Structure formats: C-alpha cells, structure tokens
Amino acid sequence: MHSVPVVSRFSSKGEVTFLQKLISRHGNDLEAMARDRRLNREQRTVGELRRAIRKAGGDERLEAGMHQDQGIPMPIPLTAGSVGSK
C-alpha cells in the first residue's frame, strides 16, 4: 500500500483580506457573512465560508492579524502546519 503525501494548503493574501473584512464586520456570524452582498460578492454559502476560514487558519488567527485600533485587515503569515480551530 502506498502512502499519499500530505499537501500543504494555504490561502492567498486576497482571500485572507476578504475573510478578515467579513470577520471584522460580522464576528463569528457565518449566516450574516453569507447574506452580506457588499463584501461577499461571490455569494459564498455558509459552508464555503466556514471551509475558507478553516483553511486560512481559523477565525482566531484571522482576528489576530487585524489592526487593533481600527479593525483594518493586516496580512498575516500562514505556516504550512497551521490548521483551523474548528
């Protein structure tokens, strides 16, 4: 039996910025994120948003990358071993 090598997944900078903006506006409310037509232009579903947040390292990691004073998204490095908390 052959073992399949694990491929590291990562989110692009644009994806991380997009998710940070949604989290700064809606917190952990995935339903509100899915309904937000201004930020969620691709009309991603709750499940798609949940997977994207998990892939980017989880909502805590995305929140940690945002500027504390103004909620401005700041780029955060994603390590190959980072996994979402949910």
N, C-alpha and C positions, 0 to 999 in steps of 0.2 A: 504494500500500500504506500502510495506517495503522499507526502505531506505537502500541502499547498502553502506557499509563503504568504505571510500576512502583509498586506499592502497598507501603508500609512495613508490616511485620508486627511485632507486639510481643506479649509475654507479660504476662498480668495479674500483679498483686502476689501473689495467691493461688497462681498457677501457679509463679512463681519461688520462693516459700517452700516449696511442695511439692517442687520439684526440688532445692532446697538441702538439705532434710531427707534426701532419698534419697541425695544425694551425700555428705553428712556421715556417713551410716551405712554406705554401701556403696562409696564411692570411685567408680571408673570401671566397676564390675562391673554391667553392664546386666542380665545374667541374674538376679543376686541382687535387683536393684531390681524386676524383673518378678515375682519369687516372693514378695516381701515383702507379705503380705496386710494387715499392720497399717498401713503407710504408703501402700501402693498399693491403696487401697480400690476404685478403679475397675478394677482388674486390667488395667492397660495392658500391652501387649506390649512386647517389646524394641524393635521398630521404632517404635512410638508414643512410647516414652520417648526414643529416640535423636532423633527429629524434634523433640520438645518441648524437649530440651536444646539442640539446634542453634538452634531458633527463639529461645530465651532468651539466646543469645549464646555458647554453648559451655560445657563443664564448667569450664574455667579461669576464665571470667568469673563463674560461679555460685560457685565456691570462693572467689574473691576477695571476694565480697560477704558471706561468713560471718565472724562474730566469731572472732578468732584464738584466744582463750583457751578458750572453752567450746564452740565449734562451733555457736553459736546463729545461725540464719539472720538476716541483716540485709538489708533491702531495698536493691536496687541499681538505679540508673537505667539504663534500656535506651535507647540512642540509636537513631534511625531507621536509621542506617547500620551498626549492629553486626550482624555475621554470625558464625555458629558457626565454630569452628576445624576442624570435621571435615566 
